[in-house]
Amino acid sequence: MTISFIVPTFKTPEQLVQRCIDSIRRFCAMYRVGLDLVIVRDEVILSAARNIGLRRATGDWVWFVDGDDEVVCEGGIVGQLEATRADILVFGIEQRWGRFGRKMLHLPHSGFRGVLGKECLEKEARGVLLRSLCNKLIRRSFIEDNGLALDEASEPCEDGIFIIRCLMAGAKWDYVAEVGYVYWRRLGSSLFRYCSSLEEALIKEDELWNQLAVEMGAGSLNRCKRSEDEVYRMKKANRIANGDYQGVTVKDRIYNYLVKIRRVIRFWGI
């Protein structure tokens, strides 16, 4: 069994990239898994870099790993990977703010087994367990057979849109209630990037949720959609990230500076 690790590294500090690669090599060496390491260095757009990696991948499974994060060595993941007949294996993700900062743990549950139902979708669709790509191993044959790829015009919603399309293709799921990925929330990461296509991406994401609801006969998956308040805050933060303060109040600017200060505090673990 071979795993293709797709690692975009554009503008990621070299020491973080090396930490990421070392964690991948430890994982594969410890569990005797075949390694297909696909590093994409020069592509600015994250989803485009992942698509380049997909075209180069040769492994049985695909794992999307950001260049500043880490893979965790947990034996249950490999054991389940060898036994499962699912198309997607989801596992836990740990978010960290700096070396000594706050940690947040997310672990999957039995709802992530088989074809996901309405209850699981409505409960998890706005969280990182379902929307994120980095805590999933996906069969490469499933991706290729269904012509799946990241939507390069839909950042920062490309992860969620890709997952919706996997659901629409009838993906079968399995899970391991163990952490397999450490997601470092850091200043300068792709998480805090300006996205010119934000509004279009949000509209496309909602349209796909509606289409999925119709195909499931669920009538509605409203809880899967982002709330109006969440969309407003995303748009406002996106404008500020681009230096566009038009229509932004003094209160909004103060709030934005406080958020930046909080990120610094979390990053350094103060």
Residue pairs with C-beta under 8 A, 6 or more apart in sequence:
1 33
1 34
1 60
1 61
1 81
1 82
2 33
2 34
2 35
2 36
2 58
2 59
2 60
2 61
3 28
3 33
3 34
3 35
3 36
3 59
3 60
3 61
3 62
3 63
3 137
4 36
4 38
4 53
4 57
4 58
4 59
4 61
4 62
4 63
4 140
5 24
5 35
5 36
5 37
5 38
5 63
5 65
5 71
6 38
6 40
6 50
6 53
6 54
6 57
6 62
6 63
6 64
6 65
7 17
7 20
7 21
7 24
7 37
7 38
7 39
7 40
7 53
7 65
7 66
7 67
8 40
8 43
8 46
8 49
8 50
8 53
8 66
8 67
8 190
9 17
9 39
9 40
9 41
9 67
10 40
10 41
10 42
10 43
10 44
10 46
10 49
10 67
11 188
12 66
12 67
12 68
13 68
16 67
16 68
16 184
17 39
17 67
17 68
19 70
20 65
20 66
20 67
20 68
20 69
20 70
20 71
21 37
21 39
23 70
23 71
23 72
23 73
24 35
24 37
24 65
24 71
25 35
26 71
26 73
27 33
27 71
27 72
27 73
28 34
28 35
30 73
30 75
31 73
31 75
31 78
33 78
34 59
36 57
36 58
36 59
38 53
38 56
38 57
39 67
40 49
40 50
40 52
40 53
43 49
43 52
45 152
45 155
46 155
46 158
46 190
46 193
47 150
47 151
47 152
47 154
47 155
47 158
48 150
48 152
50 64
50 133
50 150
51 149
51 150
51 152
53 64
54 62
54 143
54 149
54 150
57 140
59 140
60 139
60 140
60 141
61 81
61 89
61 137
61 138
61 139
61 140
62 137
62 138
62 139
62 140
62 143
63 71
63 134
63 136
63 137
63 138
64 133
64 134
64 136
65 71
65 134
65 181
66 134
66 183
66 189
66 190
68 184
68 186
68 189
69 134
69 181
69 182
69 183
69 184
70 181
70 182
70 184
71 180
71 181
71 182
72 94
72 179
72 180
72 181
72 182
74 91
74 176
74 178
74 179
74 180
76 176
76 177
76 178
77 89
77 91
77 137
77 176
77 178
77 180
80 89
80 174
80 175
80 176
81 89
81 137
84 174
85 172
86 113
86 171
86 172
86 173
86 174
87 138
87 139
87 142
87 166
87 171
87 172
87 173
88 136
88 137
88 138
88 139
88 142
88 166
88 171
88 172
88 173
88 174
89 136
89 137
89 138
89 173
89 174
89 175
89 176
90 108
90 112
90 129
90 130
90 135
90 136
90 173
90 174
90 175
90 176
91 108
91 135
91 136
91 137
91 175
91 176
91 177
91 178
91 179
91 180
91 181
92 105
92 106
92 107
92 108
92 135
92 176
92 177
92 178
92 179
92 180
92 181
93 105
93 106
93 128
93 129
93 132
93 134
93 135
93 179
93 180
93 181
93 182
93 183
94 103
94 104
94 105
94 106
94 179
94 181
94 182
94 183
95 103
95 104
95 105
95 106
95 128
95 183
95 185
96 102
96 103
96 182
96 183
96 184
96 185
97 103
97 185
97 263
97 266
97 267
97 269
98 186
98 266
98 267
98 268
98 269
99 269
100 268
100 269
101 265
101 266
101 267
101 268
101 269
102 266
105 179
106 127
106 128
106 129
106 135
107 129
107 177
107 178
107 179
108 129
108 175
108 176
108 177
109 175
109 177
110 175
111 117
111 119
111 120
111 123
111 124
112 120
112 124
112 129
112 173
112 174
112 175
113 173
113 174
113 175
114 172
114 173
115 170
115 171
115 172
115 173
116 167
116 173
118 216
118 218
118 221
121 130
121 167
121 212
121 218
121 221
121 224
122 221
122 223
122 224
123 223
124 130
125 131
125 160
125 209
125 221
125 223
125 224
126 223
126 224
126 226
128 135
128 183
129 135
130 163
131 159
131 160
131 163
132 159
132 183
133 159
133 162
133 163
134 181
134 183
135 180
135 181
138 166
142 148
142 166
142 169
142 171
143 149
146 165
146 166
146 169
148 162
148 165
148 166
148 169
149 162
150 158
150 162
151 158
151 161
151 162
151 201
151 204
152 158
153 197
153 200
153 201
154 161
154 197
154 200
154 201
154 204
154 205
155 193
155 195
155 197
155 201
156 193
156 195
156 198
156 201
157 201
157 202
157 204
157 205
158 201
160 205
161 201
161 204
161 205
161 208
164 205
164 208
164 209
164 212
165 208
167 212
168 208
168 211
168 212
168 215
185 191
185 263
185 266
185 267
186 267
187 263
187 264
187 267
192 241
192 263
193 241
194 238
194 241
194 242
195 201
195 238
196 242
198 234
198 235
198 238
199 235
202 226
202 231
202 234
205 225
205 226
206 225
206 226
209 221
209 224
209 225
210 221
212 218
212 221
213 219
213 220
213 221
226 234
236 248
236 252
237 256
239 245
239 246
239 247
239 248
240 248
240 252
240 253
240 256
245 253
